[in-house]
Amino acid sequence: LLLLCAASGLLVAAVAAIPPPEEAARMARYVLHSCDWGALATLSAQEGLRGRPFANIFSISDGPPGPCGGSGVPYLYLTDMEISVQDLEVNSNASLTVSLAETPYCRKHKYDPQNPLCAHIIFAGSIVKVNDSEADLAKKALFSRHPEMESWPKDHNWFFAKFNITNIWVLDYFGGLKIVTPEEYYSVKP
């Protein structure tokens, strides 16, 4: 099955294009699955910044690369030592932005990251620790894309978390943002 999945992934990658603009939910799934990192914005709990927006880069994954791996759930590997995680301990609400600007797609087409054709997705929701039954899935998703995570210092008390999506905005074409519900998002394949 893994061999079949890998072979189909190569075939799909060779002929697949990004979803058309009229398929906003599919575009959101496609962009998230194509990205290895995103900008996570929290409300700061830090002295001197309390209550202000604070954005930080985090490695993410919704599953192993390829067409058979994407769940649509953005997983993260976090430690309480990280400043944004300290913010989340006070207020778990956050937003996560992912963009095709991190992939070869926009460079190939000479799209500036701010150009709507260089699709980006904004998720709003909250960060929650995964339960024991979901930890293996999160670990596989993250370590398949970010193998160095396995060797990060154990004394930092790393844990698996997920972005619990409540709202989704898609900017992939001219004319403004498109709103996608979580139900629409999870019902499509990337």
C-alpha positions as CSV (number, residue, x, y, z in Angstrom):
1,L,0.0,0.0,0.0
2,L,2.8,2.4,0.9
3,L,4.5,1.7,-2.5
4,L,1.2,2.2,-4.3
5,C,0.7,5.5,-2.4
6,A,4.2,6.7,-3.2
7,A,3.9,5.7,-6.9
8,S,0.5,7.5,-7.2
9,G,2.0,10.5,-5.4
10,L,4.7,10.8,-8.0
11,L,2.2,10.5,-10.8
12,V,-0.2,13.0,-9.3
13,A,2.7,15.4,-8.6
14,A,3.7,15.2,-12.2
15,V,0.3,16.1,-13.6
16,A,-1.6,17.8,-10.8
17,A,-2.3,21.5,-10.7
18,I,-3.5,23.6,-7.8
19,P,-7.3,23.5,-7.4
20,P,-9.2,26.1,-9.3
21,P,-10.4,29.3,-7.5
22,E,-14.0,28.2,-7.4
23,E,-13.0,25.2,-5.2
24,A,-12.0,27.2,-2.1
25,A,-12.3,24.4,0.4
26,R,-10.1,22.1,-1.7
27,M,-7.7,25.0,-2.1
28,A,-7.4,25.4,1.7
29,R,-6.7,21.7,2.1
30,Y,-4.2,21.8,-0.8
31,V,-2.3,24.8,0.6
32,L,-2.1,23.4,4.1
33,H,-0.9,20.0,2.9
34,S,1.7,21.8,0.7
35,C,3.2,23.8,3.6
36,D,5.8,22.7,6.2
37,W,5.5,25.9,8.3
38,G,3.1,28.7,9.0
39,A,2.9,32.0,10.9
40,L,1.0,31.5,14.2
41,A,-0.4,34.7,15.8
42,T,-1.3,34.8,19.5
43,L,-2.4,37.5,21.9
44,S,0.8,38.2,23.9
45,A,0.9,37.5,27.6
46,Q,4.4,38.9,27.8
47,E,5.4,41.9,29.9
48,G,5.3,45.0,27.7
49,L,3.3,43.3,25.0
50,R,0.3,42.0,27.0
51,G,-2.8,41.9,24.8
52,R,-1.0,42.8,21.6
53,P,-0.8,40.5,18.5
54,F,2.3,38.4,18.4
55,A,3.3,36.3,15.3
56,N,5.8,33.5,15.3
57,I,6.9,30.8,12.8
58,F,6.1,27.2,13.6
59,S,6.7,23.9,11.8
60,I,3.4,22.2,11.0
61,S,2.1,19.1,9.3
62,D,-1.3,17.6,8.4
63,G,0.3,14.3,7.5
64,P,3.2,12.8,5.5
65,P,3.9,14.5,2.2
66,G,2.1,13.1,-0.9
67,P,-1.5,12.6,-1.8
68,C,-2.3,9.9,0.8
69,G,-1.2,11.7,3.9
70,G,-3.2,14.9,4.5
71,S,-5.8,14.9,7.3
72,G,-6.4,18.7,7.1
73,V,-5.5,19.0,10.8
74,P,-2.5,21.3,11.4
75,Y,-0.3,19.5,14.0
76,L,2.5,21.2,16.0
77,Y,5.3,20.1,18.3
78,L,5.5,22.5,21.2
79,T,7.2,23.2,24.5
80,D,6.1,25.5,27.4
81,M,9.5,27.2,27.1
82,E,8.5,28.8,23.8
83,I,7.1,32.4,24.1
84,S,4.0,31.9,22.0
85,V,3.2,28.7,23.9
86,Q,3.3,30.8,27.1
87,D,0.8,33.1,25.4
88,L,-1.4,30.2,24.5
89,E,-1.5,29.0,28.1
90,V,-3.2,32.3,29.0
91,N,-5.4,32.4,25.9
92,S,-5.5,29.4,23.5
93,N,-7.1,31.4,20.7
94,A,-4.8,32.0,17.7
95,S,-4.7,32.4,13.9
96,L,-2.5,30.4,11.6
97,T,-1.5,31.6,8.1
98,V,0.0,29.3,5.5
99,S,1.0,30.3,2.0
100,L,2.2,28.8,-1.3
101,A,4.9,31.4,-1.1
102,E,7.0,28.9,0.8
103,T,6.7,26.4,-2.0
104,P,8.3,26.5,-5.5
105,Y,4.8,27.3,-7.0
106,C,4.9,31.1,-6.6
107,R,8.6,31.5,-7.5
108,K,8.0,29.4,-10.7
109,H,5.1,31.7,-11.7
110,K,6.9,34.8,-10.5
111,Y,4.1,35.7,-8.1
112,D,4.9,38.0,-5.2
113,P,3.8,36.5,-1.9
114,Q,1.2,39.3,-1.6
115,N,-0.3,38.5,-5.0
116,P,-3.6,36.7,-4.5
117,L,-2.6,34.1,-7.1
118,C,0.1,33.0,-4.6
119,A,-2.6,31.5,-2.5
120,H,-2.7,31.8,1.3
121,I,-5.0,30.5,3.9
122,I,-5.9,32.0,7.3
123,F,-7.2,29.7,9.9
124,A,-8.7,31.0,13.2
125,G,-9.3,28.8,16.2
126,S,-7.4,27.5,19.2
127,I,-4.4,25.3,20.0
128,V,-5.1,22.2,22.0
129,K,-2.8,19.4,23.2
130,V,-3.7,16.1,21.4
131,N,-5.0,13.2,23.5
132,D,-3.1,9.9,23.8
133,S,-5.1,8.3,21.0
134,E,-4.1,11.1,18.5
135,A,-0.5,11.5,19.6
136,D,0.8,8.8,17.3
137,L,-0.9,10.4,14.3
138,A,0.5,13.8,15.2
139,K,4.0,12.3,15.7
140,K,3.9,10.5,12.3
141,A,2.6,13.7,10.6
142,L,5.3,16.0,12.1
143,F,8.3,13.7,12.2
144,S,7.8,12.6,8.5
145,R,8.2,16.2,7.4
146,H,10.5,17.5,10.2
147,P,12.8,14.5,11.1
148,E,15.1,16.6,13.2
149,M,12.3,17.1,15.8
150,E,13.0,13.5,17.1
151,S,16.4,14.6,18.4
152,W,15.3,17.9,20.0
153,P,16.2,18.0,23.8
154,K,14.0,15.8,25.8
155,D,14.3,18.0,28.9
156,H,12.3,20.7,27.0
157,N,9.1,18.6,27.6
158,W,7.9,18.7,24.0
159,F,4.2,17.8,23.4
160,F,2.0,17.3,20.4
161,A,-0.8,19.8,19.7
162,K,-3.2,20.6,17.0
163,F,-4.8,23.7,15.6
164,N,-8.6,23.4,16.3
165,I,-10.1,25.2,13.3
166,T,-13.2,27.3,13.8
167,N,-12.9,29.7,10.8
168,I,-11.2,29.6,7.4
169,W,-10.4,32.4,4.9
170,V,-9.0,31.7,1.5
171,L,-7.2,34.2,-0.7
172,D,-6.4,32.6,-4.0
173,Y,-7.7,34.9,-6.6
174,F,-8.6,38.5,-7.2
175,G,-11.9,39.8,-5.7
176,G,-11.3,39.3,-2.0
177,L,-11.4,36.6,0.6
178,K,-13.6,33.5,0.5
179,I,-15.0,32.0,3.6
180,V,-14.9,28.2,4.0
181,T,-16.6,26.4,6.9
182,P,-14.7,23.7,8.8
183,E,-17.4,21.2,7.6
184,E,-16.7,22.1,4.0
185,Y,-12.9,22.0,4.6
186,Y,-12.9,18.5,6.1
187,S,-15.3,17.1,3.6
188,V,-13.0,17.6,0.6
189,K,-9.8,15.9,-0.5
190,P,-6.8,18.2,-1.3
